[in-house]
Amino acid sequence: MKNFGKKAVVTILALVLMAGIATPALARVPWETRLPGGQRSSWGQPEWKVSSWAEEEVNLAINNYIVTQALLNYSPQSQITRGIFANGLLRVYRLLIDPYSVDTSGISFTDNVSTLAMEVAALGLMTGVGDGRFDPGGLLTREQAAVTLVRLLELGNIELKTAPLTFADNDQISSWARESVEIIVAMGIMSGIDGNRFNPRGNYTIEQTIITFLRTSYHLGLTSEGLMASYEPMIFELVNEERRKAGVQPLEWAEPLARAARLHVEECARLNTASHTGADGSGIGDRARRQGWNGNGSFGENIGGGGYGGAVSDYNPATPKQAVSRWMGSTGHRNNILNPEYKYAGVGAALPVGDGLSVRYVIKFSN
C-alpha cells in the first residue's frame, strides 16, 4: 500500500562559465499558463486573479499540470459546478493513478453530461443526484468535495488516517460525510474557514478545488519527474529574464551541470539540508566534474527556501518565481545572477518524501 505522506520540494540551478565547449541550449517552455496574481496568460486571455492566500499553491498546481483548462475558464472565486469538478478530478486520476480511459458501459444519465463525467461516475468517484441525473451544472458543497477526494485516495490505495474534528459546526456535518471530513482534514487536504468552522454545506470554489487537488496529488505520489518537467525550465527562464532585463547575455543549457544539480538536490532533500558541501565532502565544482563538466575556476551558490503551507514572505518563497524575486532583492544573490561571466546553466529538481511541505531552491555558479 502506497503511503506518500508529505513531501519537500528542492530545486538546484547550477551555473558555470566555460568557453569553447558546445552545450545544447534549452528551448523555451511555455509554462506561462493563466498565472495567478493578475498576469496575462500566454494565450492572450483576460487577466485571471487568484486570492492572495491561495496564490502560492495555485501556482504550484498550474506548474505541475494538475489544473485543467476548464478550471481556468472561470473566476477563481467562482463556485465550482459538479461538471467542472469532475473534469479536474479525472485529470488527477489519470496523471497519478491510471492514464487510460475508463469503461463507461452501463453508465447513463438522463441529462446532458460529458464523457469525462461518465468516467468519473464509472470510477465511483461521483454519483448522480437522483432521477437519473448527474446535474453537471449543480454546485458542489465542501462536504461533498471531501467525500469525493477520499474516494480518489482510496482508488490510489493510499493509507488513510483520521482524527477527531474540533470545528465549532461539527454538528452540521452530514452523517454520510463525517468520516470523510475527518480523513481529509487529518491528512491536511482540507481545513476550516473563519470562526473555526468547516462550513460543510457551503459551496466550494475554483481556487479551493485547485488547492485540494494539489494536496491530494502529493499523497498520490506527485513525482520528481513531474517537477523536473516544469521547474527546471521555469527557473532557467526566470534567471535568463533577469539577465535580459539587465542587458546581460542569457545563459545556455549544459546537461552535465543539470545532472550534477539533480544528484545534489536529491541529497539535500533526503538529508533535509541546504549545504554547499556534499555529504561526501564534495564541492560544487567536484560534483559538476564528476558528471563530465571540464570547467575550472571558482564557484558560487545561492540558496533559498520556505514552506508553502504557511504565509508567503520574502523569507518563505514558495515557488521558483518567488525564490528568484527574493534573490534579486539581495545584493550578493543578485550579483551572482547577473554576473556577465557566466555562460552556461543546468537545473535540477526533486520532490522527495519528507515530514514537511517546505520548498527549497539552490542556484550554483562558477567561472
N, C-alpha and C positions, 0 to 999 in steps of 0.2 A: 504494500500500500504506500502510495507516494505521500510524503509529508513535507511539503515545500517550505512552510514557515515563512518568516520574514527574511528579506534579503537586503543586501547592501549593494550600492552601485558605485563602482570606481572607474574612472577614466584616466588614461595616461596619454599625453601627447609628447612625443619625442621629436625635437627639432635639432638638426645637426647641419653644420656647414661643411661642405666637401666639394671642391672644384674638380671638374674633369671627369665626374662619374655620371654615367647616364642612368637616370632613375625615372620610372613611369610617373606621369602626373595623374593625380586623382581627378576623375571627371566630376563636375559639379552635380550634386544630388539634390533634386528639388524637394527638400524637406519642408519648405515653407508652405504648409497646407494653410488652413484658416487658423492662424495663430491667435491665441488669446491676447488680451490687452489692447484690442482695437487695431491690430495690424492688418493690413490688406493682404488677402490671400494671393498666392501665385497665379490663381485663375482669374484674378481681377474682380472677385465678388465683393459685395459691400462689406464694410467693417463688421467684425464679429467679436463682441466684448464679453468676456467672462468675468464673474465676480472676483475680486481681489483674493478672497480666502481660498478660491478654487484654482487659481491660475497655475500654480506650480504642478499640481497633479494632472490637470487637464493637458498641460504641455507634455508631460511625460507620456500620457496616454496617446496623444497625437503622434509623438515622435517614435512610438513603438508600434504604430499601425493597428492599435486596438480600436480606434474610432472609425466608424463608417461614415460615408458621405451623408447618409440620411440623418445622422445625429448633428451634422454641421449645417443643415439646411434651415435650422430654426434658432431663435434666440436661446442662448444657454440657460436663461432663466425661465424658459417656457416649460409648461407642464408636459411631461412626456406621455405619448399615447402608447397603447399596447402594441400597435404595429411597429412603431419606431423602436421600442424596447426590444421586441422580438428580433428585429433586424440586427441590432448591436449584439444581442445575446448570441446569435448564431455566429457572428464574426469571432467572438471569443472562443466559442466551442470549436470552430474549425481551425483556428490559429493554434490552440493549445491542447486539444483533446483528439479530434479526428477531422482531417481535412476533406473527407469525402462526403458526397451528397447523401441525404437520408431518404430512406424508403418511405414515401408518404401514402402508399396504397392503403386503403381503408380509412384514411383521414379525409373528412369532408366537413365543410361548414356552409350554411345557407347564405351567409353574407360574402361579399367580395373580398377575399384575402389573398395575399401574395404567396408565392411558393415558399418563401422564407418562413412565413408564419405557419404554413403547413408542416415544414420540417421541425420547427420548434415544438409544435404540438405532438408530432410523431415521436420526438425525443422525450416527451413527458415534462418538458420544462415549463410550458404554459398550457392551460386548458381553455375550453370555451367558457362562455358566460351564461350558458343556458339557451334553450330554444334553438339549438344547433348553430349558434353564432359564435364567432371569435371576437367580434367587436374591435377591429383594429384601430378605430378612431376613439375608443374609450380611454379614459385616463387611468393611470396606474397609481395605486397608493403605496406608501412606504412599506407597509407590512406585506403587501403583495410582492413587492420587489425583493424583500428579504426571503420569502418562501422560494421564489424563482432562483435566486442566487445560491441558496443552499442546494437546490436540485442540481444546479450546474456543478457545484463542488462534488456532489455525490457521483455524478457521471464521470468526473475526473478521478474517482477513487481516492479522494482526499480524506485524511483522518480529521474528523470534526471535533471541535472542543466547545464546551458550553460553560456558562457561568450565570449565576442569578442576576436578574435585572434589578436596577435600582432607580428606574425612572419614576418621576412623580405621577406619570399617567400610565403606569403598568396595567392598571385595571381596565384601560381602554383597548388593550391589545386583544384581538380576537383569539379565541382558544385554538383555532386551527393554525394560527400563525405564531403563537407564543414560543414554541420550541425553536422555530427558525430564527426568530428575532434574537433569542438567547445565543444561538450559534453565531449569527452574523455579527453581533456586537462583540462577543468574546474573541472572535477571530480578527477584529479590527477592520472589518469591511464597511460597516455602517456604525454610526454613533448618534447621540442625541442632538437636539437642537436647543434653542434658548429655553431657559427655565427648567433645565433638567428634564426635558420631555422627549419622548421618542416620536410623538405625533403619528401614531400608526396609520390613521386613516387620512392623513394629509396627502396631497398629491406630490408625486415625485417629479423632479425637474431634469432637464437635459444634462446640466453640469453635474448634478448629483449622480446621475446614471453613469456618466463618463468616469467619474472618480471611483465609483464602486466596481465598475468593470476593470479598472486598472488594479485595484487592490485584490480583486478576485483572481486576476491574472497572475499575480505574484504567487499566490497559493497554488495555482495550477501549473506553475513551472515556467514562467517567462524566462527565457534563456539568454545567456551571454551572446549567442549568435544573433538574436533579435536586436539586442542593444548595439552590437557592432555594426549592424546594417544601418542604424540611424545615428548613433552618437559619434562614430568615427568621422564621417564626412561633415557632420554638423560642427564639431569642434574645429576641424580643419578649416572649414569655410568661415567660421566666426573669427578665427585668428587672421585669416587672409583678408577678411573685410576690414579689420582694424588696420592692417598694414596698407591696404589700398587707400583708406581714408587719410593715412599719414604720408602717402606718396612713397611707400616702401614696396619694393618688388615682392609679389606674392611668392609663397613657398611652393616647392614641388614635392610630390609624394615620393617616399622611399620605403619600399616594403620591408627591407631589413630592420629599419627603425620601428616599423609597425609591429613586427614580430617581437622585437625586444620589449616594446611597450606593453604588448598583450601579456607576455610572460610576467612582467613585473607587476602589472595591475592585478593579476590574479593572485600573486603573492601578497600584495598589500591588502587585498580584500580578505584573503584567507587568514592572515595574521592580525587583521584589524590595526594596521599601522599606516603611517604616511612617511616612511623613512626614505631618505635619498640613498641610503646604503642597503643593499640586498641582504637577505638573511644569511647568505654565504660570504658577506663582506664585500661583494662586488659594488663597483661604482657605476655611474650612468654610462660612461664610455665602455667599460668592461662588458656590460650586457649587450650593448649595440654591436660590438666587435664579434661577440660570440654568434651573432645572427648574420654575420657576413658583411658588416659595415667596416670599411677600411679607413675610416677617417681618424684624424689625430686632433689634438687641441683640447682646450678646457671645456667643461660642461656646466650648465646652469639648470635650475629647475624651479618651477612654481608649483605650489601645492595649495588646493582649496577644498572645501567640503562643507557639508551641512546635512541636516535631516529634513526631508520633505514632509515628515509627519508633524513638524512644528511650524512656527511662523517663519516666513522667508525674511531674511535681513541680509545686510552686507556680509555678515559672518555665517550665513546659512544659505548659500547658493544652492538651490535645488535642481537646477537644470544647467546644461552647458552654457546657455546664454547668460544666465545669472553669474556663473563662475567666471566667465571671460570678462563680464562687466566689472566684477569685483577686482580682478587682476588689473584692469585698465585704470582703476581708481587708486592703485598703489604704485608709487614711483618705481620701486625696484622691479615689480612684476611687469609693469607697463614697458619699462626699458628692455626687458627680456623679449617681450612680444614684438616690439618694434625695432629690434636690433637689425640693421640692414645687412649684417654679415651672414646671417642665417639664410640658407638657400633651400634646405630640404626638410621634410617633415614625415613622421609616421605616427599614427594614432592607434591606440588600443583601448578596448572597453570590455568590462566584465561585470557580471551580475551574479556573484556567488551567494551562497546561503550565509545568513548572519543573524544575530539577535536583534538588530535594529533596522531602521529604514533610513540609514544615513547615506548621503551622496558625497562621493569624494572625486576630485579631479587632480591630476598631476600633469604638468607640462614640462618637458625636458628640452634643454638647449645645448648646443655645442658649436664650437668653431674649429 
